[in-house]
């Protein structure tokens, strides 16, 4: 086994979408994944776009230096797609000599990206033209050894995908059950919650947060002074922050349950409220209802016609939500907590897979060094 120029094993493919039979337009991002294209193709002649098939690579020679990434992705779907004519489509000449998956594993290494950046040209786009790409040398072990590395990587990846699919099942259960409650046990929000107005009067709390359209707390970007912090509202675990502004513009009711042990402060423009009786209504269950897209759409529908398209507190309080038996609420909240815990585990699995390609390829390099000695 030795290093060999990749150009000996690959070739360009140029099949165009002449009959417009393929409509799935994709791009590739800096993480080397395909994604739906964000290009505006209205009035564009898609017959000029390139068709990519399973086992082929999409490659963008541009901005390798700027992004410090060789933007290349292996297409693995059974159905063909189309990509910009500015991309190159590459295929392996003989898969009995080089597996496309093995080649992709090599180019997922940070070292490969840095080398691509190093040899990119000095143009404004810092490109790595196809001819220059072909000069890159990679170790080509025997095809059986390539299969071992690929099978190991794909096995771990498939396990993570199976785990991820189980999350979709749990999410479906949670969403479906919530949907059965939309016309039952309805009560106005205003009868179930009450406003809270505790201020940061001594200025001791400096953990200033805002809330975004995804209903998540985030560090606030607001410029404040120590003297101004006394005006800010305190929010404690189990309380909600609510912004009445821009509901119509964002098509989102910006409301978040605070779940941290240590209190924080939020803008005095926000409202803080809590559930009156958590024996009757769990705050977590209420937050699950607030997450629903239907809730956001209804909030947008009833927002006022001002420039900010606000949903004032009184109007918000008129919205009805279901209040089923507490045992039902507890069951749904338990499913949701399980789902969130598994999402965190799934993210950890994904994060652990990312460095796997460099580790496996390090094994190839160590084997190469051993054969030299």
C-alpha positions in Angstrom: 0.0 0.0 0.0 1.3 3.5 -0.9 0.0 7.0 -1.5 -1.3 7.5 -5.0 -2.8 10.5 -6.8 -6.6 10.4 -6.5 -6.9 11.4 -10.2 -5.9 7.9 -11.3 -9.1 6.5 -9.7 -11.8 9.1 -10.5 -13.3 10.8 -13.5 -15.7 13.6 -14.2 -19.3 12.9 -15.2 -21.5 15.4 -17.1 -25.1 14.2 -17.4 -27.6 17.1 -17.8 -31.2 17.2 -16.9 -32.2 17.6 -20.6 -35.7 16.2 -20.3 -36.4 17.9 -16.9 -37.2 14.5 -15.4 -35.4 15.2 -12.1 -36.7 18.0 -9.9 -34.9 17.4 -6.6 -32.4 20.3 -6.5 -29.7 20.0 -3.9 -26.6 21.9 -2.8 -23.7 20.9 -0.6 -22.6 22.7 2.6 -19.3 23.0 4.4 -20.1 20.0 6.6 -20.0 17.9 3.4 -23.7 17.1 3.4 -26.3 17.5 0.7 -29.1 20.0 1.5 -32.1 21.4 -0.3 -30.9 24.2 -2.5 -31.7 27.8 -1.4 -31.1 29.2 -4.9 -34.0 31.0 -6.5 -34.6 29.0 -9.7 -37.7 30.8 -10.8 -37.3 31.2 -14.6 -34.1 29.1 -14.6 -33.5 26.5 -17.2 -33.2 23.4 -15.1 -32.2 21.3 -18.2 -28.7 22.7 -17.8 -28.4 21.4 -14.3 -26.3 18.3 -13.7 -27.7 14.9 -12.6 -26.0 13.1 -9.7 -26.6 9.4 -9.1 -26.0 7.2 -6.1 -22.3 6.6 -5.4 -21.2 9.8 -7.2 -19.6 12.9 -5.6 -20.7 16.5 -5.9 -17.7 18.8 -5.7 -17.3 22.6 -5.5 -13.9 23.9 -6.3 -14.8 27.4 -5.0 -14.0 29.0 -1.7 -11.9 26.1 -0.4 -9.4 28.6 1.0 -12.1 30.9 2.5 -14.0 28.0 4.2 -10.9 25.9 4.8 -13.0 23.0 3.6 -12.9 20.8 0.5 -16.7 21.0 -0.3 -17.3 17.5 -1.4 -20.3 15.1 -0.7 -21.0 11.5 -1.6 -24.6 11.0 -2.8 -26.2 8.0 -1.2 -29.9 8.2 -2.1 -31.4 5.7 -4.6 -33.2 8.4 -6.6 -31.1 10.8 -8.6 -31.0 14.6 -7.9 -29.8 17.7 -9.7 -27.1 20.1 -8.7 -25.8 23.4 -9.9 -23.9 23.3 -13.2 -21.2 25.2 -11.3 -20.5 21.9 -9.4 -18.5 19.0 -10.7 -19.9 15.5 -10.6 -17.2 12.9 -9.9 -17.3 9.1 -9.9 -14.9 6.3 -9.1 -13.6 4.6 -12.2 -13.3 1.1 -10.7 -15.0 0.3 -7.4 -12.9 -2.9 -7.2 -9.9 -0.6 -6.7 -11.3 2.2 -4.7 -14.6 2.4 -2.7 -16.4 5.7 -3.0 -17.2 5.5 0.8 -13.5 5.0 1.6 -12.6 8.0 -0.5 -15.3 10.1 1.3 -13.9 9.0 4.7 -10.5 10.3 3.7 -11.9 13.7 2.7 -13.8 14.0 5.9 -10.5 14.4 7.8 -9.7 17.9 9.0 -6.1 17.2 7.7 -7.5 16.8 4.2 -9.4 20.1 4.5 -6.3 21.9 5.7 -4.2 20.5 2.9 -6.8 21.5 0.4 -6.8 25.0 1.7 -3.0 25.0 1.6 -2.8 24.1 -2.1 -5.8 26.2 -3.2 -5.0 29.0 -5.6 -4.6 32.7 -4.7 -7.7 33.9 -6.5 -10.4 35.9 -4.7 -12.5 32.6 -4.3 -9.4 30.6 -3.2 -10.4 27.7 -5.5 -9.1 24.2 -5.7 -9.7 23.3 -9.3 -10.4 19.7 -10.3 -7.0 19.1 -11.9 -5.4 20.2 -8.6 -7.7 18.0 -6.6 -6.6 15.1 -8.8 -3.0 15.6 -7.7 -3.8 15.0 -4.0 -2.3 11.6 -3.0 -4.1 9.3 -0.6 -3.3 5.8 0.7 -5.1 3.1 -1.3 -5.1 -0.2 0.7 -6.3 -3.5 -0.7 -10.1 -3.4 -1.5 -10.8 -5.9 1.3 -9.2 -3.7 3.8 -11.1 -0.7 2.5 -14.3 -2.6 3.0 -13.4 -3.3 6.6 -13.0 0.4 7.4 -16.2 1.3 5.5 -18.3 -1.5 7.1 -17.1 -0.4 10.6 -18.0 3.2 9.9 -21.3 2.4 8.3 -22.3 0.0 11.1 -21.8 2.7 13.7 -23.6 5.3 11.5 -26.6 2.9 11.0 -26.9 2.3 14.7 -27.1 6.0 15.3 -29.7 6.4 12.5 -31.8 3.6 14.0 -31.7 5.4 17.4 -32.6 8.6 15.7 -35.6 7.0 14.0 -36.9 5.9 17.4 -37.0 9.5 18.4 -39.4 10.2 15.5 -41.7 7.5 16.9 -41.7 9.0 20.4 -42.3 12.5 18.9 -45.3 11.1 16.9 -46.8 9.6 20.0 -46.4 12.8 22.0 -47.8 15.0 19.1 -50.7 12.6 18.4 -51.9 12.4 22.0 -51.7 16.1 22.4 -53.8 16.4 19.2 -56.6 14.3 20.7 -57.0 16.9 23.5 -57.5 20.0 21.3 -61.3 20.0 21.7 -61.5 18.6 25.3 -61.2 20.1 28.8 -60.7 23.6 27.5 -60.2 26.5 29.8 -58.9 30.1 29.1 -55.2 30.6 29.9 -56.1 33.7 32.0 -58.1 31.5 34.5 -55.1 29.2 34.9 -52.2 31.5 35.3 -51.3 34.7 37.1 -48.8 37.5 36.5 -45.6 37.8 38.6 -43.7 41.0 38.9 -40.5 40.6 41.0 -37.8 43.1 40.2 -34.0 42.9 40.5 -34.1 45.7 43.0 -30.6 45.3 44.4 -29.1 44.7 41.0 -27.4 41.5 42.2 -28.6 39.3 39.4 -26.7 39.9 36.2 -27.8 36.8 34.2 -29.8 38.7 31.6 -31.7 36.5 29.1 -33.9 37.0 26.1 -36.3 34.6 24.3 -36.1 33.7 20.7 -38.7 32.5 18.1 -37.8 28.9 18.9 -39.1 29.4 22.5 -35.6 29.1 24.0 -33.9 31.3 26.5 -30.6 32.9 25.2 -28.1 35.4 26.5 -29.5 38.9 25.8 -27.8 41.2 23.4 -29.3 44.3 25.0 -26.8 47.0 26.2 -27.4 47.7 29.9 -25.8 49.4 32.8 -25.6 48.4 36.5 -28.1 51.1 37.4 -30.6 49.9 34.7 -30.5 46.2 35.9 -32.7 47.1 39.0 -35.6 47.6 36.6 -35.4 44.2 35.1 -37.8 41.4 36.1 -36.7 38.3 37.9 -37.8 34.9 36.6 -37.6 31.7 38.6 -37.8 28.0 37.9 -41.3 27.0 36.9 -42.3 30.5 35.7 -42.9 31.6 32.1 -41.5 34.6 30.1 -43.9 36.1 27.5 -43.3 38.7 24.8 -46.5 40.1 23.3 -44.6 41.8 20.5 -44.2 40.8 16.8 -46.3 37.7 17.1 -47.8 38.5 13.7 -44.4 39.2 12.1 -42.7 36.1 13.4 -45.9 33.9 13.3 -44.8 32.7 16.7 -46.1 33.2 20.2 -42.9 33.9 22.1 -43.4 32.2 25.4 -40.9 30.0 27.4 -40.9 28.0 30.6 -37.8 28.7 32.8 -36.4 25.4 34.0 -33.1 26.4 35.6 -32.5 26.3 39.4 -30.8 29.7 39.6 -33.0 32.7 38.8 -32.3 35.1 35.9 -33.5 38.5 34.8 -35.4 39.5 31.7 -36.5 42.7 30.0 -39.2 44.7 31.8 -41.0 44.6 28.4 -41.7 40.9 29.0 -44.4 39.5 31.1 -43.7 36.8 33.8 -46.4 34.5 34.8 -46.9 31.2 36.6 -49.5 28.5 36.9 -51.9 29.2 39.8 -52.4 25.6 40.8 -49.8 23.0 39.6 -51.9 20.2 41.1 -54.4 21.0 38.4 -52.1 22.0 35.6 -48.4 21.1 35.2 -46.3 24.0 33.8 -44.4 21.5 31.6 -47.7 20.3 30.1 -48.8 23.9 29.4 -45.4 24.5 27.7 -45.9 21.4 25.5 -49.1 23.0 24.3 -47.3 26.3 23.6 -44.8 24.4 21.4 -47.6 23.3 19.0 -47.5 25.0 15.6 -51.3 25.3 15.8 -50.9 27.4 18.9 -48.5 29.7 17.1 -50.8 30.0 14.1 -53.8 30.8 16.3 -51.8 33.5 18.2 -50.8 35.1 14.9 -54.4 34.9 13.7 -55.7 36.8 16.8 -52.8 39.3 17.0 -53.7 43.0 16.5 -53.1 45.0 13.3 -50.4 47.3 14.8 -47.0 47.6 13.2 -45.6 45.2 15.8 -48.6 42.8 15.3 -48.8 42.3 19.1 -50.8 39.7 21.1 -51.4 41.7 24.3 -51.7 39.9 27.6 -55.5 40.2 27.9 -55.9 38.7 24.4 -53.4 36.0 25.2 -55.3 35.1 28.3 -58.5 34.5 26.3 -56.9 31.6 24.4 -58.2 28.3 25.6 -56.0 25.3 26.4 -56.9 21.7 27.5 -56.6 20.8 31.1 -57.0 17.0 31.2 -56.6 14.8 34.4 -53.3 15.4 36.1 -52.4 11.7 35.5 -52.7 12.2 31.8 -50.6 15.4 32.0 -47.9 13.5 33.9 -47.8 10.7 31.4 -47.4 13.1 28.4 -44.7 15.1 30.3 -42.8 11.9 31.1 -42.8 10.9 27.4 -41.6 14.4 26.5 -38.8 14.2 29.1 -37.8 10.8 27.7 -37.7 12.2 24.2 -35.6 15.2 25.2 -33.1 12.9 27.1 -32.8 10.7 24.0 -32.3 13.7 21.8 -29.3 14.7 24.0 -28.0 11.1 23.7 -28.4 11.2 20.0 -26.5 14.4 19.7 -23.7 12.9 21.8 -23.7 9.9 19.4 -23.5 12.1 16.4 -20.7 14.1 18.0 -18.8 10.9 18.8 -19.1 9.7 15.2 -17.6 13.0 13.7 -14.0 12.2 14.8 -14.4 8.5 13.8 -13.2 9.0 10.2 -9.9 10.6 11.2 -9.4 7.8 13.8 -10.0 5.0 11.2 -7.8 6.8 8.6 -5.1 7.1 11.2 -5.2 3.3 11.4 -4.6 3.2 7.6 -1.6 5.6 8.0 -0.1 3.6 10.8 -0.4 0.4 8.8 1.3 2.2 5.9 4.2 3.3 8.2 4.5 -0.3 9.6 4.8 -1.7 6.0 7.6 0.7 5.2 9.7 -0.4 8.2 
